[in-house]
Amino acid sequence: MLVMGGATIAIGFLPGYHSVGVWGALLLCACRFVQGIGLGGEWSGAVLVATENAPADKRALYGAFPEVGAPLGFFLCNGLFFVLEKLLTPQQMLAFGWRVPFLVSAVLVVIGLYVRHHLQETPLFQMAQENDTTTKTPLKELFSCYWKDIVKGTFIMGGTYAMFYTLTTWSLAYATTALGFSHSEMLLFLMGAIVEFAVLIMTTSMLADKVGRKKVLLTATVGLVGFSLVFPYFLSGQHNVLGMFLFLNVGFVIMGTLYGPVGAVLPELFPTKVRYSGAGITYNLAAVVGAAVAPSVTTWLIARFGLHAAGLYMFVLAVASVIAWLTTKETKDVDYTK
């Protein structure tokens, strides 16, 4: 929590290009790298606290609550940027306004640390300690015995990550530079779609508890395959409001369905003694595969082959996700105490 929070707040204090040149960009990349380390360590801990305290038939629902943090944070951030753009001039936004959301995040860091400080180890981990079934070398055991599950989990999640950053980071940049949308318009579009995203996280997680994770997520992944081929046609023409509405809303229906139950699925792939490390490493490898290059690759594909090729990278990862699911057993009824 401190690593993630410290790096986020530090971005608000970074010197600009006019004062330190390219070092400003390098320092920003360094802070983003540190943020990733913090997120990787915190995500698996958060979902394990939720799922290991959950009734056996509600693990996906409990695991969805940490996942809702993503749309909630995104909504707050975009909402604050929207308000700032209305209150400040473009020159003021460039001078200092963009720093405000990063500095204000200190409030959330304090709240998060308070919550973390008052949490106890989960009953399942305490049971493992009492039965002496933990391991002193979880990474060694993880990569020697469960590397197939790491690979499967990475590709199960990889397409989801690629979709999220295409829907958010890439779409905001592309729409405001090539499609004639203003920054404020896109922030409003995204905030509306993010609400839908949060609702789908919760509802599909409850569905995954009833019918199984594989049915829900495999269906949504097949939908992602189709969406990756179709969505460029939603973005044709200048200031195509209907097309942008369809792109974001259809996309976030699929995204919410994919993202919610994953909070239960990735931990369920691993036994208690390596669950924290397994879920965390898998989640972060998926981020590297799916998110690290998705906006850049999408931009390159458009420049090289045209807008119709924008979804090809997402399509490849979506097909890999389908294959990963077809080779993975249902995890809903696994013995979570082992």
C-alpha positions as CSV (number, residue, x, y, z in Angstrom):
1,M,0.0,0.0,0.0
2,L,2.8,2.4,0.9
3,V,4.7,1.5,-2.3
4,M,1.7,2.2,-4.5
5,G,0.6,5.3,-2.6
6,G,4.1,6.8,-2.4
7,A,4.7,6.4,-6.2
8,T,1.3,7.9,-7.0
9,I,1.8,10.9,-4.8
10,A,5.3,11.3,-6.1
11,I,3.9,11.8,-9.7
12,G,2.2,14.9,-8.4
13,F,5.6,16.4,-7.5
14,L,7.5,15.5,-10.7
15,P,9.3,18.3,-12.5
16,G,8.2,19.0,-16.0
17,Y,10.0,18.7,-19.3
18,H,10.8,22.5,-19.4
19,S,12.9,22.2,-16.2
20,V,14.6,18.8,-16.4
21,G,14.0,17.7,-20.0
22,V,13.7,14.0,-20.8
23,W,14.4,13.2,-17.1
24,G,10.8,14.2,-16.3
25,A,9.5,11.4,-18.6
26,L,12.0,8.9,-17.2
27,L,11.0,9.7,-13.6
28,L,7.3,9.3,-14.6
29,C,8.1,5.9,-16.1
30,A,10.0,5.0,-12.9
31,C,7.0,6.0,-10.7
32,R,4.6,3.9,-13.0
33,F,7.0,0.9,-12.6
34,V,6.9,1.2,-8.8
35,Q,3.1,1.6,-8.9
36,G,3.0,-1.7,-10.8
37,I,5.0,-3.4,-8.1
38,G,2.7,-2.1,-5.4
39,L,-0.4,-3.1,-7.2
40,G,1.0,-6.6,-7.8
41,G,1.6,-7.1,-4.1
42,E,-1.6,-5.6,-3.0
43,W,-4.1,-7.2,-5.4
44,S,-3.5,-10.8,-4.5
45,G,-3.6,-9.9,-0.8
46,A,-6.9,-8.1,-1.1
47,V,-8.7,-10.8,-3.0
48,L,-7.3,-13.5,-0.7
49,V,-8.6,-11.6,2.3
50,A,-12.0,-11.5,0.6
51,T,-12.2,-15.0,-0.8
52,E,-10.6,-16.9,2.1
53,N,-13.2,-15.3,4.5
54,A,-16.1,-16.1,2.1
55,P,-18.6,-18.9,2.3
56,A,-17.7,-21.6,-0.2
57,D,-20.7,-20.8,-2.4
58,K,-20.0,-17.0,-2.5
59,R,-16.3,-16.8,-3.2
60,A,-16.7,-15.0,-6.6
61,L,-19.1,-12.5,-5.0
62,Y,-16.7,-11.7,-2.1
63,G,-13.8,-11.6,-4.6
64,A,-15.6,-9.1,-6.7
65,F,-15.4,-6.4,-4.0
66,P,-11.7,-5.7,-4.4
67,E,-12.3,-5.7,-8.2
68,V,-14.8,-2.9,-7.9
69,G,-12.0,-0.8,-6.6
70,A,-10.8,-0.4,-10.3
71,P,-14.0,1.2,-11.6
72,L,-14.5,3.2,-8.4
73,G,-11.0,4.7,-8.6
74,F,-11.3,5.3,-12.3
75,F,-14.6,7.1,-11.8
76,L,-13.2,9.3,-9.0
77,C,-10.1,10.1,-11.0
78,N,-12.0,11.0,-14.2
79,G,-14.6,12.9,-12.3
80,L,-11.9,15.0,-10.6
81,F,-10.2,15.7,-13.9
82,F,-13.6,16.7,-15.4
83,V,-14.3,19.2,-12.6
84,L,-10.8,20.6,-12.8
85,E,-11.1,21.1,-16.6
86,K,-14.3,23.0,-16.0
87,L,-12.7,25.2,-13.3
88,L,-9.3,25.8,-14.7
89,T,-8.0,27.1,-18.0
90,P,-6.0,24.8,-20.3
91,Q,-2.9,26.7,-19.3
92,Q,-3.6,26.1,-15.6
93,M,-4.3,22.4,-16.2
94,L,-0.9,22.0,-17.9
95,A,0.8,24.1,-15.2
96,F,-0.6,22.5,-12.0
97,G,-4.1,21.1,-12.5
98,W,-3.0,17.7,-13.6
99,R,-1.1,17.2,-10.4
100,V,-4.1,17.6,-8.1
101,P,-5.6,14.0,-8.5
102,F,-2.2,12.5,-7.7
103,L,-1.8,14.6,-4.6
104,V,-5.4,14.1,-3.4
105,S,-4.8,10.3,-3.6
106,A,-2.9,10.7,-0.3
107,V,-6.3,10.6,1.4
108,L,-7.1,7.2,0.0
109,V,-3.6,5.9,1.0
110,V,-4.3,6.8,4.6
111,I,-7.7,5.1,4.6
112,G,-6.2,2.0,2.9
113,L,-3.4,1.8,5.4
114,Y,-5.8,2.1,8.3
115,V,-7.9,-0.8,6.9
116,R,-4.9,-2.9,6.2
117,H,-3.5,-2.3,9.7
118,H,-6.6,-3.7,11.3
119,L,-6.9,-6.9,9.2
120,Q,-5.9,-10.3,10.5
121,E,-4.6,-13.3,8.7
122,T,-7.4,-15.3,7.1
123,P,-8.7,-18.5,8.8
124,L,-7.5,-20.7,6.0
125,F,-3.9,-19.3,6.2
126,Q,-4.0,-19.7,10.0
127,M,-5.1,-23.3,9.6
128,A,-2.3,-23.9,7.2
129,Q,0.2,-22.5,9.7
130,E,-1.3,-24.7,12.5
131,N,-1.1,-27.8,10.3
132,D,2.4,-26.8,9.2
133,T,1.4,-27.0,5.5
134,T,2.9,-23.6,4.5
135,T,6.2,-23.4,2.6
136,K,9.3,-21.3,3.3
137,T,10.1,-21.2,-0.4
138,P,6.7,-20.4,-2.1
139,L,8.3,-19.1,-5.4
140,K,10.5,-22.2,-5.9
141,E,7.5,-24.5,-5.3
142,L,5.2,-22.3,-7.4
143,F,7.4,-22.4,-10.5
144,S,8.4,-26.0,-10.2
145,C,5.0,-27.5,-9.5
146,Y,2.4,-25.0,-10.7
147,W,3.9,-23.3,-13.8
148,K,1.2,-24.7,-16.0
149,D,-1.4,-22.9,-13.9
150,I,0.6,-19.7,-14.1
151,V,0.6,-19.9,-17.9
152,K,-3.1,-20.7,-18.0
153,G,-4.0,-17.9,-15.6
154,T,-1.8,-15.4,-17.5
155,F,-3.7,-16.0,-20.7
156,I,-7.1,-16.2,-19.0
157,M,-6.5,-12.7,-17.7
158,G,-4.3,-11.3,-20.6
159,G,-7.2,-10.5,-23.0
160,T,-9.1,-8.8,-20.1
161,Y,-6.2,-6.4,-19.5
162,A,-5.7,-5.6,-23.2
163,M,-9.4,-4.8,-23.4
164,F,-9.4,-2.5,-20.3
165,Y,-6.5,-0.4,-21.6
166,T,-7.9,-0.2,-25.1
167,L,-11.3,1.0,-23.7
168,T,-9.7,3.5,-21.4
169,T,-6.2,4.7,-22.2
170,W,-6.2,4.2,-25.9
171,S,-9.7,5.3,-26.6
172,L,-9.3,8.6,-24.7
173,A,-6.1,9.5,-26.6
174,Y,-7.5,8.3,-30.0
175,A,-10.9,9.9,-29.7
176,T,-9.5,13.3,-28.7
177,T,-6.8,13.4,-31.4
178,A,-8.4,11.6,-34.4
179,L,-12.2,11.5,-33.9
180,G,-13.0,15.1,-33.0
181,F,-14.2,14.5,-29.4
182,S,-13.2,16.9,-26.7
183,H,-11.4,15.7,-23.5
184,S,-14.5,16.6,-21.4
185,E,-16.8,14.7,-23.7
186,M,-14.7,11.5,-23.4
187,L,-14.4,11.8,-19.7
188,L,-18.2,11.9,-19.4
189,F,-18.6,8.9,-21.8
190,L,-16.0,6.9,-19.8
191,M,-17.6,7.8,-16.4
192,G,-21.0,6.6,-17.6
193,A,-19.5,3.4,-19.0
194,I,-17.5,2.8,-15.8
195,V,-20.7,2.7,-13.7
196,E,-21.9,-0.1,-16.0
197,F,-18.6,-1.8,-15.5
198,A,-19.0,-1.8,-11.8
199,V,-22.5,-3.2,-11.9
200,L,-21.5,-6.0,-14.3
201,I,-18.6,-6.9,-12.0
202,M,-21.0,-7.6,-9.1
203,T,-23.8,-9.3,-11.1
204,T,-21.6,-11.6,-13.1
205,S,-19.7,-12.6,-10.0
206,M,-22.9,-13.7,-8.4
207,L,-23.8,-15.6,-11.6
208,A,-20.4,-17.3,-11.5
209,D,-21.2,-18.5,-8.0
210,K,-24.3,-20.1,-9.3
211,V,-23.4,-21.6,-12.7
212,G,-19.6,-21.8,-12.4
213,R,-16.7,-19.6,-13.4
214,K,-15.9,-21.3,-16.7
215,K,-19.4,-20.9,-18.2
216,V,-19.5,-17.2,-17.5
217,L,-15.9,-16.3,-18.4
218,L,-15.6,-18.6,-21.5
219,T,-18.8,-17.1,-22.9
220,A,-17.5,-13.6,-22.2
221,T,-14.2,-14.4,-23.8
222,V,-15.8,-15.6,-26.9
223,G,-17.7,-12.3,-26.9
224,L,-14.3,-10.6,-26.6
225,V,-13.1,-12.4,-29.7
226,G,-16.0,-11.0,-31.7
227,F,-15.8,-7.5,-30.2
228,S,-12.1,-7.2,-31.1
229,L,-12.9,-7.7,-34.7
230,V,-16.0,-5.4,-34.7
231,F,-15.2,-2.4,-32.5
232,P,-13.1,-0.5,-35.2
233,Y,-16.3,-0.1,-37.2
234,F,-18.0,1.7,-34.2
235,L,-15.3,4.3,-34.4
236,S,-15.6,5.3,-38.1
237,G,-16.3,8.9,-39.0
238,Q,-15.8,12.1,-37.1
239,H,-17.5,12.7,-33.7
240,N,-19.6,9.6,-34.1
241,V,-21.5,9.7,-30.8
242,L,-23.6,6.6,-31.4
243,G,-20.5,4.6,-32.4
244,M,-18.5,5.8,-29.3
245,F,-21.5,4.9,-27.1
246,L,-21.7,1.4,-28.6
247,F,-17.9,0.9,-28.4
248,L,-17.7,1.8,-24.7
249,N,-21.0,0.3,-23.5
250,V,-20.7,-3.0,-25.3
251,G,-17.0,-3.2,-24.4
252,F,-17.6,-2.6,-20.7
253,V,-20.4,-5.2,-20.6
254,I,-17.8,-7.8,-21.7
255,M,-15.1,-6.2,-19.6
256,G,-17.2,-6.3,-16.4
257,T,-18.2,-9.9,-17.1
258,L,-14.5,-10.9,-17.5
259,Y,-13.1,-8.9,-14.7
260,G,-15.4,-9.7,-11.8
261,P,-15.1,-13.4,-11.3
262,V,-11.3,-13.3,-11.9
263,G,-10.9,-12.3,-8.3
264,A,-12.0,-15.8,-7.3
265,V,-10.6,-17.7,-10.3
266,L,-6.9,-16.8,-10.1
267,P,-6.6,-17.7,-6.3
268,E,-8.6,-20.9,-7.0
269,L,-5.9,-22.2,-9.4
270,F,-3.4,-22.5,-6.5
271,P,-3.3,-24.2,-3.1
272,T,-3.1,-22.2,0.1
273,K,0.7,-22.5,0.6
274,V,1.4,-20.8,-2.7
275,R,-1.9,-19.0,-3.4
276,Y,-0.7,-15.5,-2.5
277,S,2.3,-15.7,-4.8
278,G,0.6,-17.6,-7.5
279,A,-2.4,-15.3,-7.8
280,G,-0.2,-12.2,-7.6
281,I,2.4,-13.3,-10.2
282,T,-0.3,-14.5,-12.6
283,Y,-2.2,-11.3,-12.3
284,N,1.0,-9.2,-13.0
285,L,2.2,-11.4,-15.9
286,A,-1.3,-10.9,-17.5
287,A,-0.8,-7.1,-17.0
288,V,2.6,-7.3,-18.8
289,V,1.2,-9.4,-21.7
290,G,-2.1,-7.6,-22.0
291,A,-1.7,-4.1,-20.8
292,A,1.9,-3.0,-21.1
293,V,1.9,-2.7,-24.9
294,A,-1.8,-2.8,-25.8
295,P,-2.3,1.0,-26.4
296,S,1.0,1.3,-28.3
297,V,0.5,-1.8,-30.4
298,T,-3.1,-0.6,-31.2
299,T,-1.8,2.8,-32.3
300,W,0.9,1.1,-34.5
301,L,-1.6,-1.2,-36.1
302,I,-3.8,1.7,-37.1
303,A,-0.8,3.6,-38.5
304,R,0.4,0.6,-40.4
305,F,-2.8,-1.1,-41.6
306,G,-5.7,1.3,-40.9
307,L,-8.4,1.6,-38.3
308,H,-9.9,-1.8,-39.2
309,A,-6.8,-3.5,-37.7
310,A,-7.1,-1.8,-34.3
311,G,-8.4,-4.9,-32.6
312,L,-5.9,-7.5,-33.9
313,Y,-3.7,-7.6,-30.8
314,M,-6.8,-7.9,-28.6
315,F,-8.1,-10.6,-30.9
316,V,-4.9,-12.7,-30.6
317,L,-5.0,-12.5,-26.8
318,A,-8.8,-13.3,-26.7
319,V,-8.2,-16.4,-28.8
320,A,-5.4,-17.4,-26.4
321,S,-7.8,-16.8,-23.5
322,V,-10.4,-19.1,-25.1
323,I,-7.7,-21.8,-25.5
324,A,-6.6,-21.3,-21.9
325,W,-10.2,-21.8,-20.6
326,L,-10.8,-24.8,-22.8
327,T,-7.8,-26.5,-21.1
328,T,-8.7,-25.4,-17.6
329,K,-11.1,-27.2,-15.3
330,E,-14.0,-25.5,-13.5
331,T,-12.7,-24.0,-10.2
332,K,-16.0,-23.3,-8.5
333,D,-16.0,-26.4,-6.4
334,V,-12.2,-26.8,-5.6
335,D,-11.3,-27.6,-2.0
336,Y,-10.2,-24.1,-1.0
337,T,-8.8,-25.3,2.4
338,K,-5.9,-27.2,0.9
